[in-house]
Amino acid sequence: MCLSGAGEVQAGGLSRQFAAGQSVVLPLGEVHQIFNVGHAALEIVGIFGATPVVTLLPDGSVIDLPWRT
């Protein structure tokens, strides 16, 4: 759910833009990237239906999340 700003999600070879008040739903395990495409800060809330959640940088290195899954 996008709380504020404007973003773009790239997944499955497609790009989709979204803005405040909109949601993006991705299939389980879909590799994706989210970008801020606006001038304001992009604030989003993620809801994950499965664990563990693995977050990677574009180079494939793992980002440690601030919570335990």
MOPAC internal coordinates of N, CA, C and O (Angstrom, degrees):
PM7 1SCF
backbone

  N    0.0000 0     0.00 0     0.00 0    0    0    0
  C    1.4436 1     0.00 0     0.00 0    1    0    0
  C    1.5174 1   107.24 1     0.00 0    2    1    0
  O    1.2310 1   120.88 1   -51.30 1    3    2    1
  N    1.3067 1   115.93 1   128.70 1    3    2    1
  C    1.4625 1   120.92 1   177.98 1    5    3    2
  C    1.5272 1   108.44 1   -90.20 1    6    5    3
  O    1.2310 1   121.18 1   -60.30 1    7    6    5
  N    1.3151 1   115.35 1   119.70 1    7    6    5
  C    1.4683 1   120.58 1   179.94 1    9    7    6
  C    1.5177 1   111.75 1   -85.99 1   10    9    7
  O    1.2310 1   120.62 1   142.76 1   11   10    9
  N    1.3458 1   116.42 1   -37.24 1   11   10    9
  C    1.4658 1   119.86 1   178.17 1   13   11   10
  C    1.5230 1   109.15 1  -160.29 1   14   13   11
  O    1.2310 1   121.60 1   -21.65 1   15   14   13
  N    1.3240 1   114.54 1   158.35 1   15   14   13
  C    1.4532 1   120.53 1  -179.77 1   17   15   14
  C    1.5177 1   112.06 1    88.33 1   18   17   15
  O    1.2310 1   121.30 1    12.76 1   19   18   17
  N    1.3260 1   115.12 1  -167.24 1   19   18   17
  C    1.4600 1   122.21 1   179.48 1   21   19   18
  C    1.5146 1   108.38 1  -138.23 1   22   21   19
  O    1.2310 1   120.82 1   -40.50 1   23   22   21
  N    1.3254 1   116.03 1   139.50 1   23   22   21
  C    1.4466 1   119.97 1  -177.44 1   25   23   22
  C    1.5085 1   112.16 1  -137.87 1   26   25   23
  O    1.2310 1   122.13 1    -4.13 1   27   26   25
  N    1.3234 1   113.53 1   175.87 1   27   26   25
  C    1.4627 1   121.87 1   175.72 1   29   27   26
  C    1.5152 1   107.20 1  -138.11 1   30   29   27
  O    1.2310 1   120.66 1   -45.82 1   31   30   29
  N    1.3253 1   116.34 1   134.18 1   31   30   29
  C    1.4578 1   120.99 1   174.83 1   33   31   30
  C    1.5224 1   107.65 1  -111.82 1   34   33   31
  O    1.2310 1   121.17 1   -46.66 1   35   34   33
  N    1.3251 1   115.36 1   133.34 1   35   34   33
  C    1.4644 1   122.10 1   175.89 1   37   35   34
  C    1.5172 1   107.14 1  -113.09 1   38   37   35
  O    1.2310 1   121.14 1   -57.32 1   39   38   37
  N    1.3360 1   115.42 1   122.68 1   39   38   37
  C    1.4634 1   121.32 1  -178.87 1   41   39   38
  C    1.5163 1   109.32 1  -157.65 1   42   41   39
  O    1.2310 1   120.70 1   -37.97 1   43   42   41
  N    1.2991 1   116.28 1   142.03 1   43   42   41
  C    1.4580 1   120.43 1   175.73 1   45   43   42
  C    1.5121 1   114.08 1    58.49 1   46   45   43
  O    1.2310 1   120.34 1  -150.02 1   47   46   45
  N    1.3345 1   116.95 1    29.98 1   47   46   45
  C    1.4604 1   120.40 1  -179.75 1   49   47   46
  C    1.5231 1   114.68 1    79.55 1   50   49   47
  O    1.2310 1   119.94 1  -174.79 1   51   50   49
  N    1.3283 1   117.72 1     5.21 1   51   50   49
  C    1.4661 1   122.42 1  -179.89 1   53   51   50
  C    1.5207 1   110.41 1  -118.41 1   54   53   51
  O    1.2310 1   120.93 1   -24.52 1   55   54   53
  N    1.3263 1   115.83 1   155.48 1   55   54   53
  C    1.4673 1   122.58 1   174.24 1   57   55   54
  C    1.5144 1   108.52 1  -122.40 1   58   57   55
  O    1.2310 1   120.98 1   -45.74 1   59   58   57
  N    1.3269 1   115.74 1   134.26 1   59   58   57
  C    1.4639 1   121.17 1   177.31 1   61   59   58
  C    1.5199 1   108.78 1  -133.87 1   62   61   59
  O    1.2310 1   120.91 1   -44.73 1   63   62   61
  N    1.3274 1   115.87 1   135.27 1   63   62   61
  C    1.4638 1   119.84 1   176.42 1   65   63   62
  C    1.5215 1   109.78 1   -95.09 1   66   65   63
  O    1.2310 1   121.12 1   -28.15 1   67   66   65
  N    1.3289 1   115.47 1   151.85 1   67   66   65
  C    1.4573 1   122.13 1   179.32 1   69   67   66
  C    1.5199 1   108.60 1  -146.38 1   70   69   67
  O    1.2310 1   120.49 1   -15.69 1   71   70   69
  N    1.3196 1   116.66 1   164.31 1   71   70   69
  C    1.4675 1   122.02 1  -178.38 1   73   71   70
  C    1.5231 1   109.47 1  -145.75 1   74   73   71
  O    1.2310 1   121.05 1    -0.77 1   75   74   73
  N    1.3167 1   115.59 1   179.23 1   75   74   73
  C    1.4677 1   122.40 1  -177.73 1   77   75   74
  C    1.5236 1   110.38 1   -50.27 1   78   77   75
  O    1.2310 1   121.28 1   -45.08 1   79   78   77
  N    1.3331 1   115.16 1   134.92 1   79   78   77
  C    1.4532 1   121.45 1   179.02 1   81   79   78
  C    1.5240 1   113.78 1    90.10 1   82   81   79
  O    1.2310 1   119.88 1   175.49 1   83   82   81
  N    1.3211 1   117.84 1    -4.51 1   83   82   81
  C    1.4602 1   120.94 1  -179.49 1   85   83   82
  C    1.5280 1   110.45 1  -107.94 1   86   85   83
  O    1.2310 1   121.49 1   -23.84 1   87   86   85
  N    1.3314 1   114.75 1   156.16 1   87   86   85
  C    1.4614 1   121.69 1   177.70 1   89   87   86
  C    1.5201 1   109.90 1  -119.73 1   90   89   87
  O    1.2310 1   121.21 1   -25.85 1   91   90   89
  N    1.3165 1   115.29 1   154.15 1   91   90   89
  C    1.4575 1   122.98 1   175.01 1   93   91   90
  C    1.5238 1   106.62 1  -123.25 1   94   93   91
  O    1.2310 1   120.29 1   -52.25 1   95   94   93
  N    1.3212 1   117.06 1   127.75 1   95   94   93
  C    1.4588 1   121.76 1   178.59 1   97   95   94
  C    1.5243 1   107.73 1  -115.06 1   98   97   95
  O    1.2310 1   121.11 1   -52.92 1   99   98   97
  N    1.3257 1   115.48 1   127.08 1   99   98   97
  C    1.4578 1   121.48 1  -179.80 1  101   99   98
  C    1.5231 1   109.99 1  -118.71 1  102  101   99
  O    1.2310 1   120.04 1   -34.45 1  103  102  101
  N    1.3279 1   117.53 1   145.55 1  103  102  101
  C    1.4655 1   119.84 1   176.67 1  105  103  102
  C    1.5279 1   111.32 1   -64.53 1  106  105  103
  O    1.2310 1   120.68 1   -26.94 1  107  106  105
  N    1.3174 1   116.31 1   153.06 1  107  106  105
  C    1.4550 1   122.63 1   177.52 1  109  107  106
  C    1.5187 1   109.89 1   -53.89 1  110  109  107
  O    1.2310 1   120.82 1   -51.31 1  111  110  109
  N    1.3293 1   116.03 1   128.69 1  111  110  109
  C    1.4498 1   121.51 1   176.67 1  113  111  110
  C    1.5157 1   115.78 1    81.00 1  114  113  111
  O    1.2310 1   119.59 1  -177.76 1  115  114  113
  N    1.3271 1   118.39 1     2.24 1  115  114  113
  C    1.4644 1   121.67 1  -179.60 1  117  115  114
  C    1.5298 1   109.93 1   -68.21 1  118  117  115
  O    1.2310 1   120.28 1   -58.53 1  119  118  117
  N    1.3165 1   117.07 1   121.47 1  119  118  117
  C    1.4619 1   121.31 1   175.67 1  121  119  118
  C    1.5263 1   106.96 1   -73.05 1  122  121  119
  O    1.2310 1   120.67 1   -49.95 1  123  122  121
  N    1.3315 1   116.33 1   130.05 1  123  122  121
  C    1.4662 1   119.97 1  -176.08 1  125  123  122
  C    1.5191 1   110.58 1  -151.19 1  126  125  123
  O    1.2310 1   121.29 1   -16.75 1  127  126  125
  N    1.3176 1   115.14 1   163.25 1  127  126  125
  C    1.4636 1   122.83 1   173.05 1  129  127  126
  C    1.5185 1   107.90 1  -132.45 1  130  129  127
  O    1.2310 1   120.98 1   -34.25 1  131  130  129
  N    1.3398 1   115.73 1   145.75 1  131  130  129
  C    1.4617 1   122.27 1   178.14 1  133  131  130
  C    1.5184 1   107.92 1  -121.54 1  134  133  131
  O    1.2310 1   120.86 1   -48.41 1  135  134  133
  N    1.3291 1   115.96 1   131.59 1  135  134  133
  C    1.4612 1   122.56 1  -177.73 1  137  135  134
  C    1.5197 1   110.55 1  -124.62 1  138  137  135
  O    1.2310 1   120.50 1   -35.02 1  139  138  137
  N    1.3234 1   116.64 1   144.98 1  139  138  137
  C    1.4593 1   122.87 1   170.37 1  141  139  138
  C    1.5285 1   107.02 1   -81.51 1  142  141  139
  O    1.2310 1   120.13 1   -59.14 1  143  142  141
  N    1.3272 1   117.36 1   120.86 1  143  142  141
  C    1.4675 1   120.48 1  -179.39 1  145  143  142
  C    1.5281 1   111.95 1  -114.60 1  146  145  143
  O    1.2310 1   120.55 1  -171.88 1  147  146  145
  N    1.3281 1   116.55 1     8.12 1  147  146  145
  C    1.4573 1   120.68 1   179.96 1  149  147  146
  C    1.5202 1   111.35 1  -109.99 1  150  149  147
  O    1.2310 1   121.17 1     2.77 1  151  150  149
  N    1.3155 1   115.37 1  -177.23 1  151  150  149
  C    1.4634 1   121.49 1   179.53 1  153  151  150
  C    1.5291 1   111.85 1   -87.83 1  154  153  151
  O    1.2310 1   120.20 1   156.10 1  155  154  153
  N    1.3320 1   117.22 1   -23.90 1  155  154  153
  C    1.4684 1   121.84 1  -179.47 1  157  155  154
  C    1.5308 1   109.76 1   -92.82 1  158  157  155
  O    1.2310 1   121.06 1   -11.66 1  159  158  157
  N    1.3188 1   115.57 1   168.34 1  159  158  157
  C    1.4597 1   120.77 1   176.17 1  161  159  158
  C    1.5275 1   109.66 1   -63.28 1  162  161  159
  O    1.2310 1   120.47 1   -39.08 1  163  162  161
  N    1.3201 1   116.70 1   140.92 1  163  162  161
  C    1.4609 1   123.01 1   175.65 1  165  163  162
  C    1.5223 1   107.75 1   -93.71 1  166  165  163
  O    1.2310 1   120.68 1   -61.98 1  167  166  165
  N    1.3349 1   116.31 1   118.02 1  167  166  165
  C    1.4632 1   121.59 1   178.35 1  169  167  166
  C    1.5167 1   108.05 1  -114.38 1  170  169  167
  O    1.2310 1   120.92 1   -60.25 1  171  170  169
  N    1.3434 1   115.84 1   119.75 1  171  170  169
  C    1.4599 1   120.68 1  -179.68 1  173  171  170
  C    1.5192 1   109.75 1  -130.90 1  174  173  171
  O    1.2310 1   121.08 1   -25.93 1  175  174  173
  N    1.3237 1   115.54 1   154.07 1  175  174  173
  C    1.4522 1   123.04 1   174.27 1  177  175  174
  C    1.5187 1   106.63 1  -117.49 1  178  177  175
  O    1.2310 1   120.57 1   -51.63 1  179  178  177
  N    1.3401 1   116.52 1   128.37 1  179  178  177
  C    1.4616 1   120.96 1   178.39 1  181  179  178
  C    1.5150 1   110.92 1  -105.81 1  182  181  179
  O    1.2310 1   120.86 1   -44.74 1  183  182  181
  N    1.3113 1   115.97 1   135.26 1  183  182  181
  C    1.4601 1   122.20 1   175.79 1  185  183  182
  C    1.5234 1   106.14 1  -119.60 1  186  185  183
  O    1.2310 1   120.96 1   -57.92 1  187  186  185
  N    1.3127 1   115.78 1   122.08 1  187  186  185
  C    1.4569 1   121.19 1  -175.02 1  189  187  186
  C    1.5201 1   109.68 1  -110.37 1  190  189  187
  O    1.2310 1   120.64 1   -52.05 1  191  190  189
  N    1.3229 1   116.38 1   127.95 1  191  190  189
  C    1.4534 1   121.68 1  -178.16 1  193  191  190
  C    1.5150 1   114.04 1   -87.36 1  194  193  191
  O    1.2310 1   119.97 1   176.44 1  195  194  193
  N    1.3193 1   117.66 1    -3.56 1  195  194  193
  C    1.4573 1   120.64 1  -178.59 1  197  195  194
  C    1.5247 1   109.55 1  -146.94 1  198  197  195
  O    1.2310 1   120.83 1   -24.67 1  199  198  197
  N    1.3048 1   116.02 1   155.33 1  199  198  197
  C    1.4556 1   121.25 1   174.94 1  201  199  198
  C    1.5177 1   108.04 1  -130.52 1  202  201  199
  O    1.2310 1   118.44 1   -22.13 1  203  202  201
  N    1.3049 1   120.58 1   157.87 1  203  202  201
  C    1.4587 1   125.30 1     1.10 1  205  203  202
  C    1.5233 1   111.59 1   -78.02 1  206  205  203
  O    1.2310 1   121.36 1   -23.84 1  207  206  205
  N    1.3074 1   115.00 1   156.16 1  207  206  205
  C    1.4568 1   122.36 1   175.55 1  209  207  206
  C    1.5214 1   107.19 1   -97.56 1  210  209  207
  O    1.2310 1   120.44 1   -56.17 1  211  210  209
  N    1.3190 1   116.77 1   123.83 1  211  210  209
  C    1.4622 1   121.91 1   178.37 1  213  211  210
  C    1.5190 1   107.66 1  -110.46 1  214  213  211
  O    1.2310 1   120.57 1   -54.72 1  215  214  213
  N    1.3248 1   116.52 1   125.28 1  215  214  213
  C    1.4593 1   122.16 1  -179.63 1  217  215  214
  C    1.5192 1   107.93 1  -115.49 1  218  217  215
  O    1.2310 1   120.97 1   -52.88 1  219  218  217
  N    1.3404 1   115.76 1   127.12 1  219  218  217
  C    1.4591 1   121.00 1  -175.96 1  221  219  218
  C    1.5159 1   111.47 1  -122.91 1  222  221  219
  O    1.2310 1   120.79 1   -31.54 1  223  222  221
  N    1.3222 1   116.09 1   148.46 1  223  222  221
  C    1.4587 1   122.19 1   169.61 1  225  223  222
  C    1.5234 1   108.40 1   -78.89 1  226  225  223
  O    1.2310 1   119.33 1   -16.90 1  227  226  225
  N    1.3360 1   118.89 1   163.10 1  227  226  225
  C    1.4644 1   120.17 1   179.43 1  229  227  226
  C    1.5305 1   114.00 1   -54.48 1  230  229  227
  O    1.2310 1   119.77 1   153.57 1  231  230  229
  N    1.3393 1   118.04 1   -26.43 1  231  230  229
  C    1.4614 1   120.18 1   179.36 1  233  231  230
  C    1.5324 1   112.76 1   -83.67 1  234  233  231
  O    1.2310 1   120.35 1  -179.73 1  235  234  233
  N    1.3344 1   116.95 1     0.27 1  235  234  233
  C    1.4584 1   121.47 1   177.35 1  237  235  234
  C    1.5111 1   115.45 1    93.08 1  238  237  235
  O    1.2310 1   119.77 1   175.94 1  239  238  237
  N    1.3405 1   118.05 1    -4.06 1  239  238  237
  C    1.4637 1   119.53 1   178.69 1  241  239  238
  C    1.5365 1   109.65 1   -77.48 1  242  241  239
  O    1.2310 1   121.15 1   -33.35 1  243  242  241
  N    1.3192 1   115.40 1   146.65 1  243  242  241
  C    1.4657 1   122.34 1  -174.68 1  245  243  242
  C    1.5277 1   110.85 1   -78.51 1  246  245  243
  O    1.2310 1   120.71 1   -41.48 1  247  246  245
  N    1.3233 1   116.25 1   138.52 1  247  246  245
  C    1.4673 1   123.08 1   171.82 1  249  247  246
  C    1.5181 1   106.45 1   -99.11 1  250  249  247
  O    1.2310 1   119.99 1   -58.50 1  251  250  249
  N    1.3272 1   117.63 1   121.50 1  251  250  249
  C    1.4610 1   120.52 1   176.02 1  253  251  250
  C    1.5172 1   109.26 1   -71.50 1  254  253  251
  O    1.2310 1   121.01 1   -54.66 1  255  254  253
  N    1.3337 1   115.68 1   125.34 1  255  254  253
  C    1.4599 1   120.83 1   179.89 1  257  255  254
  C    1.5258 1   110.50 1   -81.99 1  258  257  255
  O    1.2310 1   120.08 1   -26.21 1  259  258  257
  N    1.3439 1   117.44 1   153.79 1  259  258  257
  C    1.4753 1   119.91 1  -177.34 1  261  259  258
  C    1.5273 1   113.52 1   -79.22 1  262  261  259
  O    1.2310 1   119.48 1  -170.98 1  263  262  261
  N    1.3174 1   118.59 1     9.02 1  263  262  261
  C    1.4547 1   122.32 1   177.11 1  265  263  262
  C    1.5204 1   108.29 1  -136.76 1  266  265  263
  O    1.2310 1   121.02 1   -12.53 1  267  266  265
  N    1.3091 1   115.66 1   167.47 1  267  266  265
  C    1.4610 1   121.05 1   178.08 1  269  267  266
  C    1.5188 1   109.02 1   -99.65 1  270  269  267
  O    1.2310 1   120.89 1   -40.47 1  271  270  269
  N    1.3297 1   115.90 1   139.53 1  271  270  269
  C    1.4698 1   119.47 1   178.37 1  273  271  270
  C    1.5111 1   110.20 1  -105.16 1  274  273  271
  O    1.2310 1   120.10 1   180.00 1  275  274  273

